[in-house]
Amino acid sequence: MSIHVALHHVTHYTYDRPVQLGPQVIRLRPAPHSRSRILSYSLQVEPAEHFINWQQDAFANYQARLVLPKKTTAFKVTVDVVTEMAVFNPFDFFLEPSAEEVPFKYADTVHEELQSYLVKDNKTPLFKKYLASMDRKRQRTIDFLVQINQRLHQDIRYTIRMEPGVQTPEETLTLKSGSCRDTAWLLVQLFRHMNIAARFVSGYLIQLAPDVKSLDGPSGTEVDFTDLHAWCEVYLPGAGWIGLDPTSGLLAGEGHIPLACTPQPSAAAPIEGLMDEAEVEFSHEMKVTRIHESPRVTKPYSDAQWAQVLELGEQVDAQLVAQDVRLTMGGEPTFVSTQDRDGAEWNTDALGPTKRGLATELVHKLRQQYGQGGFLHFSQGKWYPGEQLPRWALSITGAPTARPAGKTRLFLRTNANPAPTPASTRCVSCRG
């Protein structure tokens, strides 16, 4: 069961004079490795007179490069995304045996490929002290990652910071506070100094209000909302890139939609480019709207939806009656020969010396009596576990003499009967 949501994101710059914009790079398209399924995406740019070229950067992130040939007094970027918010287990991954516990080492070729994600900043005093306080004894890798992620969530107070750029790890530890991008960059550097490849992630975070309040912890947001967010991804052999969000202390889930994953935060800016000098006013709008919800245990069909279901059922019933469609249910009588009724072929074996011959004789008699003009079809029937051979299925298909309006199919199966009945012909299952 899933929820489809539409995300609407507008970034609007207005200038106090006509300015010439240099090439602009927009990184606002979900990355190829997004675990949440993207159903649709659109990007609209104003002014309308521009050239756009879609690219993938060196790290496989989508980016749009814009060229605006004329001066303008406004620059507006509108993104619309429809995504499927299907819940997935963020711990659903496997690790190579060599990486199940920390510390671990990457294979030489993998280590070489991950070089840009292992670059370390210099150890400053507070950072060095904080790194030394981490529990780095041998332990399960997933336990270690969760422990570090939750440690930052507890130690660094989240704050909304409008200033551009990212704090250094030393600044974040000094202030004991920071925005999501500051805490994410601190986590990246901590992992790198512990020889675990890590990268900075910029993306959308969608959080939906729960159907029911939690009984044993925080229930989360009271309203649906979305925002630009930042977190960290680490590379684990066997699992690939795994997202960790130190702002919440949780692993990245279905609400985390990555836009740009890079070795440095500066390469993940949502919009980047040059312009003439001018006074700029900036506005920003983001909203998320539910456009489809599958009924689920915590939010079943409403009374109005049930009324629609029942109304549709009544329409189907009326059409079936009008077309004389009949539904019947019956058993499957079993044929047992009066000769050697205790023989294995009538009790346990799939075949025997007389079963096939008697069944063929009977099916011809049945066609003569009930299905004149029909055709015979002999095919493989049931094959029970433990039996060496399958059973036969002898079918008659055709127009019955008793019911001119419609068709009847007669199935005769040569199935053994563990409790034989003293009758000479008990054999036919008729389905109309």
C-alpha positions, -999 to 999 in steps of 0.1 A, spaced: 0 0 0 14 34 -9 7 71 -10 14 92 -41 24 128 -33 30 159 -55 59 181 -44 59 217 -57 90 238 -53 95 274 -65 127 294 -62 123 331 -73 149 358 -76 140 394 -85 166 421 -93 165 459 -89 178 463 -125 182 442 -156 211 418 -151 230 394 -173 230 359 -158 259 337 -166 253 299 -171 232 286 -143 235 250 -130 203 235 -114 206 204 -93 169 198 -85 162 165 -102 160 133 -81 192 113 -84 192 80 -103 197 59 -71 166 74 -53 149 45 -36 115 62 -37 100 57 -71 96 90 -91 64 89 -111 68 122 -129 91 152 -130 90 187 -146 113 217 -145 101 251 -156 123 282 -159 115 319 -164 124 339 -184 110 317 -212 138 326 -235 166 303 -225 186 272 -236 187 241 -214 210 212 -215 205 182 -193 238 166 -181 251 141 -155 281 153 -135 311 133 -126 292 117 -97 262 107 -119 239 134 -105 214 150 -129 219 187 -135 204 212 -159 227 238 -174 209 270 -184 220 297 -208 200 330 -207 209 352 -237 192 384 -226 192 405 -195 163 400 -171 148 414 -139 137 380 -126 148 344 -125 123 317 -115 127 280 -112 97 257 -106 100 220 -99 71 196 -98 77 160 -87 52 131 -81 67 103 -60 54 71 -45 58 71 -7 60 33 -3 75 24 30 107 3 28 130 -11 54 162 10 55 180 -20 71 171 -43 41 206 -48 28 234 -74 29 271 -68 37 301 -87 24 315 -110 51 346 -88 52 325 -57 61 301 -72 87 322 -58 115 342 -26 120 369 -18 114 370 -32 79 391 -25 48 380 -19 12 394 -41 -15 423 -23 -33 403 -16 -65 373 -3 -45 395 18 -23 410 35 -54 375 42 -68 364 58 -36 394 81 -32 374 113 -35 350 101 -7 379 94 17 395 129 16 400 141 52 401 177 65 428 185 91 421 174 126 413 205 146 413 204 185 376 198 192 372 175 162 401 154 173 387 152 208 352 143 196 366 116 172 386 101 200 354 98 221 338 75 196 334 38 206 356 21 180 359 -13 194 353 -43 171 315 -45 167 288 -51 141 290 -25 113 253 -16 114 254 -11 152 284 11 148 268 33 121 236 37 141 255 46 172 275 74 155 244 88 138 224 89 170 254 104 189 254 135 165 216 137 168 220 140 206 250 162 207 243 188 180 212 209 184 194 215 151 189 251 141 176 269 110 205 288 95 199 312 66 236 321 61 252 306 29 278 279 31 286 251 55 302 253 89 334 235 95 333 205 118 352 226 144 326 254 142 297 230 146 313 213 176 321 247 191 286 260 188 271 225 195 244 235 170 240 237 132 217 232 103 212 199 86 240 206 61 264 214 90 257 182 109 258 161 77 292 175 68 305 168 104 292 132 100 310 128 66 343 139 81 339 116 111 334 86 89 363 95 66 386 98 96 375 63 105 384 51 69 348 47 58 339 64 25 312 90 29 296 117 8 274 147 13 238 145 1 214 174 -8 178 164 -14 142 168 -6 127 155 27 90 147 27 73 140 60 36 130 62 14 132 92 8 96 106 -27 81 104 -27 73 141 -6 87 169 22 66 183 16 48 216 52 44 226 71 75 213 69 107 193 43 106 166 62 129 143 48 158 123 12 170 127 10 182 91 24 171 58 54 191 48 86 191 26 118 210 26 153 209 12 175 188 34 210 174 38 223 141 51 252 116 47 257 84 27 284 58 35 297 31 12 294 -4 26 307 -34 6 278 -55 -5 252 -29 3 264 1 -17 255 36 -5 235 38 27 219 70 39 222 83 75 204 114 87 221 129 118 194 155 121 169 128 131 193 101 141 176 77 117 186 60 85 173 76 53 138 63 44 112 68 18 109 105 25 145 112 17 148 119 -20 185 126 -30 192 153 -56 229 156 -55 255 134 -38 291 148 -39 324 146 -21 321 183 -11 290 203 -1 299 231 -25 293 208 -54 257 200 -43 242 235 -43 207 234 -57 213 264 -80 247 278 -89 258 305 -113 271 340 -119 253 373 -124 259 410 -127 260 430 -95 225 440 -83 202 440 -53 184 407 -51 151 397 -34 147 360 -28 115 341 -23 109 304 -18 79 281 -18 75 244 -11 45 223 -5 34 187 -8 0 174 -17 -14 139 -14 -29 129 -48 -36 92 -42 -39 70 -11 -44 33 -11 -67 20 17 -48 5 45 -52 -9 80 -47 25 97 -69 43 71 -94 19 56 -122 27 31 -144 57 40 -182 53 41 -184 72 8 -159 48 -8 -177 17 5 -210 31 -10 -192 34 -44 -179 -2 -41 -214 -15 -33 -230 5 -61 -205 -9 -86 -212 -44 -73 -250 -39 -79 -243 -28 -114 -222 -59 -121 -249 -81 -106 -276 -65 -128 -254 -72 -159 -248 -108 -150 -286 -114 -145 -294 -96 -178 -269 -119 -197 -281 -151 -179 -247 -158 -163 -251 -184 -137 -227 -193 -109 -228 -228 -95 -208 -248 -70 -205 -286 -68 -183 -315 -58 -163 -338 -79 -178 -373 -79 -153 -401 -82 -155 -431 -106 -148 -465 -91 -151 -497 -111 -173 -525 -97 -146 -549 -109 -117 -551 -85 -129 -521 -65 -102 -527 -39 -74 -526 -65 -46 -501 -62 -57 -482 -93 -89 -472 -76 -74 -463 -43 -38 -452 -44 -22 -454 -78 -25 -428 -106 -29 -454 -133 -36 -491 -135 -45 -519 -160 -82 -509 -165 -86 -473 -154 -77 -456 -187 -98 -480 -208 -129 -477 -186 -125 -439 -184 -123 -436 -222 -154 -458 -227 -173 -437 -201 -164 -403 -216 -177 -414 -250 -210 -424 -234 -212 -391 -216 -207 -372 -248 -234 -392 -265 -258 -385 -237 -249 -349 -227 -226 -333 -252 -234 -343 -287 -213 -323 -312 -187 -316 -286 -150 -325 -289 -129 -346 -266 -97 -334 -251 -74 -358 -233 -46 -340 -213 -24 -342 -182 -44 -339 -150 -34 -336 -114 0 -347 -103 1 -354 -66 33 -352 -45 50 -386 -43 34 -401 -74 57 -411 -102 32 -402 -130 5 -376 -134 -32 -385 -138 -53 -381 -169 -79 -354 -175 -106 -364 -200 -127 -334 -211 -158 -329 -233 -165 -294 -246 -195 -286 -267 -231 -275 -268 -253 -296 -245 -286 -311 -256 -303 -301 -223 -294 -264 -224 -296 -248 -258 -287 -214 -245 -251 -216 -235 -223 -241 -233 -214 -268 -209 -180 -283 -202 -178 -318 -188 -147 -328 -170 -139 -364 -162 -108 -371 -141 -94 -406 -134 -85 -398 -98 -81 -425 -72 -106 -426 -43 -93 -436 -9 -129 -445 2 -145 -463 -28 -183 -464 -32 -202 -495 -44 -214 -480 -76 -206 -488 -112 -204 -453 -126 -198 -423 -103 -177 -403 -125 -187 -369 -138 -181 -333 -125 -202 -310 -147 -195 -273 -148 -219 -250 -166 
